[in-house]
């Protein structure tokens, strides 16, 4: 069998996460970072795929019981075979865990290809929290969802048989991957780029930017606001940014210290964040993936108040940020720091140290190459 070209690799991803015209978000940011990582060594060929929007699929999604059926790999297999053969592809990278359904057919039709999953976290992780915490999963729907959760875990384990290496973004999911049977797992810690903006912080002003339709974000901000309300903050303004307008307006009505600004584009968000003393990152349970909000705020040079769970997937050798474990703890830190310019200046300098001491993409890619070379594509 001929040797595969080691310079070209295939990157299979949902179209919207590789489309320059689609809206920004955590998944798109994480996707870009995976592509940047791979591109330090390989010529990356993007292979966009679309959701399998059949009536059955839509019905399952409405019930909340769709299980790894977002795509129809058979619709793409001929095209994939042609791309792999024409470019002598040796490595195929799958973006997001729901693309694992491509792995079985790829191994069947191109057994020489090594498959690497670029995980943002398993589907079962967030679904577990929905089933347990969301009121809509009660009664019959809850019973159906429990069956779906079991099926998710089984499929996650089965598909690991076709995947040669899993790249994961947090220490928690590193262990989960080992538990469900991944052959090889590598933790890819977050890289914090220096995109510093000019800061003109206003006393008492903090900010939170997030998709408010995402359950962990809403749970986090609600809990922090409840804790802050108990302390009767007088010199505090929490600037809230993010989609799900009805939720944002409702929160602003409930808590007088919240100003809701809706969704802002990247430039608008940077201008707004330049006026904050701190960004907050209230993550109180382990959802899949990592908190991209933390990395974005740090890349601006902005100090952050975060829970320790919200710091998963980040590593640095020098510097510190304000951290806590509970909503009450975060509320206390906010009130003791949001009007202190001297402490703000100290933590701004700490952010500079953090950016300089994070692992680089090339450092991490060199470690990945060691794993790939153990069983090279042939």
ABEGO torsion letter per residue (X at the ends): XBBBBAABBBBBBBAAAABAABBBEAAAAAAAAAAAAAAAABBBBBBBBBBBBBAAAAAAAAAGABBGAABBAAAAAAAAAAAAAAAGBABBBBBEAAAAAAAAAAAAABAABBBBBBBAEBAAAAAAAAAAABAABBEAAAAAAAAAAAAAAAAAAAAAAABABBBBABAAAAAAAAAAGBABBBBBBBBBBBABBBBBBBBGBBBBBBBAABAAAAAAAAAAAAAAAAAGBABBBBBBBEBGAAAAAAAAAABAABBBAEBBBAAAAAAAAAABABBBBBBABBBBEBBAAAAAAAAAGBBBBBBAAAABGBBBABEBBBBBABAAAAAAAAAAAAABAAAAAAAAAAAAAAAAABBBAAAAAAAAAAAAAABBBX
